[in-house]
Amino acid sequence: MPIDMNCMNSALVKRLAAKVDIELLEGLKDKKDKLKSKLYMKKLELLFEIPENMLHRCINCNEFFTMNQRDWQLCEKGELYTDA
């Protein structure tokens, strides 16, 4: 029986994405992609709501990094400087 997944509102998909593990989501078989892509999108939104996961872009090399990676990740194109 065909099921129309377009009737699910954004809040419901977000709650469902919060409960689904990423490994389970990868193993999900959705031939017509009625739900899987929506769950991936909401899962990403949930991850980026956490401030530590916010992505930043380097102005020298255009690579993406999080604030935690900023402490140890070095940019090869960046200029070295010392601060007083």
N, C-alpha and C positions, 0 to 999 in steps of 0.2 A: 504494500500500500504506500503510495507516495506521501511524503511528509513535507510540508512547506516550512522551512527553517527561517524564512524572512520575517515571520511573525514574532520571533524572539527579540525582545528589546535589548538595548546595550547593557543595561544594568544586570540583566539575567545572564547574558553571555560573560560579563565580567566576573560575576559570582561563580559561574561554572569554571572559568579559566583559573580562578584562584584555588579551586579544589583539585584540578587536574595536574598531575606531575608532567614535566616536559618529556620524560621517557615514554609515558603512556600516550601522550599527544603525538609523538613521533610514530608510534606503532599503530595509531588510529588509521583505519582504512575508510576513506570517504571518497568514493569514485567520482561523484559529481561535485565535490568540494562545497558542500552545503554548510558545513560547520567548522571544519578544520582550520581554514584560513582565518575565520573570525576569532577562533580560540587562540591562535598564534598571535594575532594582533593585540588582543586583550591581555595576553600573557606578557607581551613586550611592554604594553602600557603599565601594567602592574609592576614590572621590574624597574621601569624608569621613574616611577613615583617615589622610589627610595633615593634619597639625595646622593648616597654613595655610588649609585649606578648611573648617575647623570653623565652623559657623554659630552666631552669638550673636544675641540679641534685645535691642533697645533697651528700657529700662524706661519711657521717656517716650512713644515713638511706636509701639512694637511692630514696627518694621521689622527685618529680618534683615540682618546684615553679617558679614563675615569680619574677622579681626584686621588684615589688610592694609588693608581699607577703613576701619577705625577711625581711621587717621591723617589721612585726607583727607575722609571723609564727615561732613557736619554734620547734626545733628538740629535741625529747626526748633522743636520743642517743648522741647528741652533748655535747662537754665539755664546761663548763662555763669558761670564762676568763674575766679579766678586763684589760683595756688598759689605759695607762697613758694619 
